[in-house]
Amino acid sequence: MAGKGNTGPLKDARIAVFCSGNGSNFEALVKKNRRLAFPGRIVLMVVDNPGAYAIERARRLGVPVLYVDPLAYENKQEYEKTLYKELRLWKVDLILLAGFMRILSPFFVRKYKNRILNIHPSLLPSFKGASAIRDAFEYGVKVTGVTVHIVNEGVDEGPIVLQGALKVSEDDDLMSLEAKIHRLEHRIYAEAVNLVLTRSWKIVKGRKFVLCD
């Protein structure tokens, strides 16, 4: 998955999941990985927040945790250089962002070109940013959903791997909509990872994710 020409499959991938908070997507991914919903193996959780509940989930599931304190570095690039060195020690092939609230720099994204996935709780390109569920709900959309995309140097702009839609009912409040979104995330993220790891694919014109087989 070096980002040159067609990529995949990579069925023996070593996977790291990046988290900042609750970690429900992380837990769902680990359980689905162990049930063989997608190949490879989740070998590491990376966190930027020592108080993240995701750490407790990782310990309960027996997944090693790497915490690198971003405040210990003069700038983002020095922090990310340390992350990159650690990931190389772990021989990580694929990175899954799961509620990771730090924007990765072009430096880091280039090191893992086409090998970082993110899940976003809206149908991109609508409702980018950290408050996507609330923004969609307050806008009054009738349909919303989730998007799994490859991370590029923009924010919530990378090629879309997979999307899932759901209806917003008249009875939904923000809490019930969030719960529906999270259930959909837990299903669709594993499906997208499976696509990336088991199929041959390419990025066309820097924008479009296309299966080749």
N, C-alpha and C positions, 0 to 999 in steps of 0.2 A: 504493500500500500504506500508506495513512495510518491504518488501524485503525478507520475509521468505515464501518459497514455492510459490504457485500460488498467484497472486495479481490481484486487480481489481475485479469487477468494483467499481468506486468511483464517482457516479454521482452527489453527493452533495459537491464535492471538493471546497475548498476555495483556490484560485490561486493567486500567486504573480508573476509578470513579472519583470525581472531584465534587466535594460537598462543602456547604457553609452552614447549614441549618438543621432542619428536622431529619432529613435523610430517608423519607419514605420511598422515594424513587430508587435510592440506593438499595434499600432492603428488598424491594420488589425485583430489581435487576439481579441481585445475588440469588434469590430463591428461584427465579426463572432460569438463570444460568445453571444452577445445580439440578434443575429438572430438565436440562438439555433443550430449553427453548431457543437457545442460540449457543454456538460453539465457542471455543476458547475458554479462558478462565479469568475471573476477576481476582487479581492477586493483591490489590492495594486500594485503600481509600486515602485520598489526599484531602486535607482540610486546612482552611486558613483561619479558623475560629476555634480556639481551644474549648469553648463552651458549647459547641454544636452537639445536639442530641444525636446526630448521625454517628458520633464516636461510640456512644453506648450501643447503638445498633451494630456497628462493626465488631465490637468486642463480643457481643452476644452471638454473632454469626461466625466468629473466628477469622475475620479478615484483618490483616495488619493495617495500622493507621500511620500515616506520615503527616505530621504537623510541622509546617515551616512558617514561622512568624513573619508576616510581611513587614511589621513595624521594626524588625531588627535590621532592615536593609535601607540603604540611602535612597534607593529608587526602585521602581518596578522591575527594571531590567536586571538589576543585581539579584532581586528576589527570584525572578524567573530563571536566571542562570542556575541558581541553587536547585530549584525544582527540576530543571532539565537534567542536571547531573544526577540527582536522586532517581529520576525515572529511568535513566540509562542504566543505573546499577540494578534496577528491578527488571530491566529488559522489557519495558512497556512498549507495546505495539499500537494500542488504541486507547484513547482517552474519552470517557463519557462524562460530560458535565451534568450534574444532577442537583440543581439548586445552588450552584457555585456562583456567588454574588460578586465576583471580581472579573473585570473585563481583561481578557488576555491580550497582551501586546502583539503587534506584528512580528516581533522577534520570536516569540514563543510559537505563534501560529505557524510561522514558516518552518520551524523545527519539526512540527508534526503536521505538515501540509496534508490535507484531506484525511487526517487520522484523528480528528477531534469532532465528536458529535455533541449537540446540545438539544435539549427538549424545552420548548417554549409553550406556555399555556394560552395560545391564541392561534388563529389561522393566519400565519404570516402571509403577506407583509402587513396585515392589519394589527394594530395594538402591540407595537414593540415596547420593550422596556420592562421594568420590574413590577409594575402594577397592572399587568395585562388583563387579568381576570376582572378586577374591579373596573378598569377602563371600559372593557367590553360590556359589562353589566350595566354600568351607568349610561353608556351610549344607547342602550336599548336594543342591542342586536337580538335577532331571533334564532340565529345559528352561530355557534362559536366552536372552539375545538382546541386541538394541540398540533404542534408541528415539531418534527425532528429534522434538524438540518445540520449540514457540515459547517463547522465554524471557519469563517474566513476573517479577513482583517477588519471588516465592518462589525457593527453590533446588530445581531438578529437579522443578518443579511445573507447568510451563506446558502448554498444550494440545498433545496428541500429534498429530503430523502422520502419522507412519509408524512401524511397528515390524516387526522381523524376528526370528524365533525360530530357535534351533538346539538340537539335543540334546546333552547332556553324556554322553559315553560312559564306560563303566567304565574304559577305558584312558586317559582324559584326566588329565593333571596340570595344574597351574596354567599352566605355560608353553604347553602345547598348546591349552588353552582360550583363553588370551589371543590366540594366533595365529588361531584360528577366529573369535573376536569381531572382531578387526581386519579380517579379510577381509570379514566381513559388513558392518562399518561402511563400508568403502570402496565397497561396492556400494549400500547403502541410503541413504547420505547424498545422493548424486547424484540418486537417485530422488525423495527428498523435496524437494530444491531444485527439481527439474523440476516437481513438483506445485504448489509455491507460486508459481512464476514463470509457469506456462502455464495454470493453471486459475483460475476464479473460486471464492472460498471465503469463509467467515465463521466467527467464533467465537460459539458459542451459549452463553448463560448464563455467559460468562467462562471456559468450561472445555473445550468440545468443538469440535474442528476439523471443519468440514462443507464438503464440496464442493458448489458451487451449480450446476454445469453437467453 
